[in-house]
Amino acid sequence: MRNFETGPQEAGAKHKADERENERAALEAAINYAIQCARETDILGAGDSLEQARLNLSRALLT
C-alpha cells in the first residue's frame, strides 16, 4: 500500500491556492502593462499620478 504525502482535501486546497496566486499575478501584470502603456502615450499625465492610478487599481482589484 502506498502512502501519499497529501490527501485529496490537501491537494484540492493547494490547487485553489495556486489558482488564486496565478490570478493575482495575472492581474498585477495587467495593471503594470496598462500603466506602462499610459506612460508611453502620456494618457494620464506623468509620474506621481500614474503611480497613484496603479495603486488605486491594485487596491480595487486585488483586495
N, C-alpha and C positions, 0 to 999 in steps of 0.2 A: 504494500500500500504506500502511496506517495504522500508526503506531507508538503503542502503548499504554504508559502510564506504569507500569502494573503488569501482571504476568503472572498466569496462573491460580494459581500457588502463592502469590504475594504477596497476591492478593485473598482466597484461602482463609484464609491466616494472619490477615489483617486482620479478616475476618468472625468468626473464632473469638475473637480478642482483644476485639472489640466485644461479642460474646455474653457473654463472661466478665465484662466490665465491667458490662453490664446486669444479669446475675445477681447480682453483688456489690452493686450499687446497690439492687436489689430486696430482698436480704437485710438490708442496712443499714436500709432503710426499714421493713421488718417488725419488726426488733429495736427501732428507735426507737418505733414505734407500740405495741408490746407494753409497753415501759417507760412510755410516756405513759399508757396505759390503767391500768397498775398504780399509777402516781402518783395518778391521778384517783380510783381506787377504794380506794386505800390497802391493796392486797393484800400487798405485800412490806415494808411499812414506809415510811420516808421517807428522802430524802437519800442518804447515802453507800451504804446497802445497795442501793438501786435502781441507782446508778451502777456499783457492783461487779457487780450482776447483768447490766447491759448489757455491761460489759467481758468478763465470762465468756462470755456468749452470742456476742459478736463473735469472741472467740478461738476458740471451739469451731466456729463455722460458717464463718468467713472465713479460717482458716489451714489 
